Amino acid sequence: MPTVILVFAIILSVALGHEANESLPGMMQLISDWTPKDSTWTNQTPVCSWKGVVCSSNGTVTAFDASKRLMSGTFNGSSVPTSMIILLVYNNLFTGRPILSGLPTGLTTLSLNDNRFTGTPILNELPASLTGLGLGLNQFTGTPILSALPVGLTHLALNDNQFTGTPILSSLPTGLAQLILTDNQFCGSTRINIPCSDVYLNGKCVGGNLTFKHPCSKN
């Protein structure tokens, strides 16, 4: 019996090591231009021993908390390991437009709040599994397209950016329980298909009609 247990333990250890090793290339690619990196974030350290990493029982990376590190770098969703469920990268100094296509199909939470991202985020290729997305406190511009968000999305933060124009809010996920639009330059009026009580904005929302504080320029 002890021999059988020993053999099983060896097999399990090899299997877990194999699963973890499969996550390592993606993790190394994800953080490739992040600096300064934590001392544990190297290919010489088992990925499940990285600071901020949570692994499943089979050794795959399911969560990564890289928040509050004041790192510089960029974000490419296609580099995120396919097993990732929760990814927190808020309160850093990341720049450029984050690439949000190619994210894992099982990802539920992504927080990119409080960075220095710019451009207009592309939100029509997010995974269907996503329930929470934080893009607040950045330097985004333009008018985000909100008509093709994941149907299961419940929380979306776009606050404290430099968004402009009148976003289309008539095709939002019906389960969206918190939509934060405050402190932008949105303008004009639009219909909204979720309760006004679930929307935070500079303006007013009554009976499905939302009016932003700023009027749109006639130019």
N, C-alpha and C positions, 0 to 999 in steps of 0.2 A: 504493500500500500504506500509506504513512504516514497518508493521509487516512482509510482504512478503520479503522486502529488508533485514530486520534483519535476518530472517530465512535463506535466501540465503547466507548472509555474514557468518553466523555460519557454514553452510554446506561447503562453500568454505574454511573457516579457518581450519576446521577438515580435509578436503581433502588435503590441502597443508601440514598440519602437518603430515598426514599419509605418503605422498610422501617423505617428508624430513626425516622422521624417517626410511624409507626404505633405504635411502642412508647412514645413520649414522653407522650401523654395518660395512659396507664395508670401510668407511673412517677410523673408529677406527682400523680396522685390517690393513689397508694400512700403517698407521703411527705408528703401535704398537711399533716398535723398533727405531723410529726416535727420536733423542735427540740432543739439547733441543727442545722441542715442544713449539709452541706459546701458550700463556695462554688461548686462545679461543678454542683450539683444545681438547675439552673434551666432554664427553657424557652428561654433564650438560648444554652445550651451544647448541642451535639450530644450526644444521650443516650449514644452509644458513647464519649464522652470524659468521662463522669461518673466520679468516683472510685469504685472498687469494682465498676464495671459491666464485664461481658464480653459482647461481641457475637459472633454467628456471622458467617460469611463474607458472608452476604446482609444484614447490618446489623441483625438482630433481637437483642434483649436475651435472653441465655440464662442469665446468672448475675449476682447482685448480692450483694456482701458489704458489709453495713451494720453489721457487728459492732463491738463494743468502742468505741462512740462516746459512751456515756452519754447517749443521746438520750431524751427523753420523747416520748410519743405513744401511738397505738393501732395495731392491726393488723387490716386487712380483706383477707382472701384474694381477694375478688372483684375487687379493684383490681390484682392482680398481672398484668402482661402475659402474654398467652396463650403466648408463646414461652419463658417462664422455665422453667429446668430445675433450677437450684440457687439457693436464697435463704437467706442467713445474716443473722440479725438478733439474734444472741445478745449478752449482756453489754451491755444497755442499761437503760433505766428505763421501759419501756413498761408501761401499766396497762390495766385493764378486761379483759373476756373477749375473747380473739382470735377473730375470725370466720374459721373454717377451711373454710367452704363456698365454692364458686365458685373454688377454686384451679385453676390451669392443668392440663389433662389430661395434660401431659407432665412435670409437676414430679416430680423424684426425691428431692430433699433439701430439708428445711425445718427450720431450727434457730431456735427461739425461747427457748432456754435462757437462764437467768440474767437474767431481767427481773422485773417486779412484776405479772405478769398474775394475775387473780383469777377467781372463778367456776369452773364445771365445763366444761372444753373439750368441744365436740361433735365426736366422732371418727368418726361414721358416714357422713360425706359427703366423706371424703378421696379424692383422685384415685387411681385404680387403679395409676398409675405410681409412686406414692410408695414408696421403699425405706427412707428414714431420716427419723425425726421426733423432734426434741428439744424437750421441754417441761419439762425439769428446772429446779430452782433458781428456782421461781416461788412464787406464793402461792395456787395452785389448791386448791379445796375440793370436797366431794362425792365421789361414786363414779363414776369414768370408765367409760363403756360401751366394752368392748373386744371385743365380739362381732361387729363389722362392720368390722374394719380391712382395709385393702387386702391382697389375697392375696400380693402381692410384698414386703410390708414385712419388712425384715430387722433393723432397729434401732429401738427405741422407748425413750426416756428419760422417765420420769415421776418421777424421784427428787427429794428435797428440796422437797416441797410439803406441803400439809395435807390430802391426800386421806384419806377415811375409808371405812368399810364394807368389804364383801367383794366385790372385783371378780370378774366371771365370766371365767375364764381357760381354759375348756374349748373355745373356738372361735377360738383365736388362729391367725394365719397359720402354716402348718406350716414355713415357711422362716425364721421369726423366730429370729435367732441371738443377739440380745441384748435382754433385757427388764429394764430397771432400775427397781425399785420401792422402793429403799431410802429411809429417812428420811421416811416418811409415817406416817399413823395407821391404815393398813389393819388389819383385824381378822379373826379367825375362820379357817376352813379352807375349801379349795376344790380341785377337781380342775384339773389343768393338762395341756394336750395337747402341750407341747413339752418337750424334755429339761430336767431340773432344772439341769443344768450351764450352761444359757443364761439362767438367771434370777438376778438379784441382788436380795436382799430382806433385811429384818430378820425372821428367822424360819428355817424349815427347809423343805426340799422333798425328799421321798423317794418314789421310785416313782410319780410322777405325782400325789402328794398334797402340797399346799402348805399350810403352817400359818404364819400371821403371828404375830409376837411378841405382839401385843396381842389379848386376848380381846374379843369383841364384848359390848357392854352388853346386858343382858336387858330393859332398859326399853322 
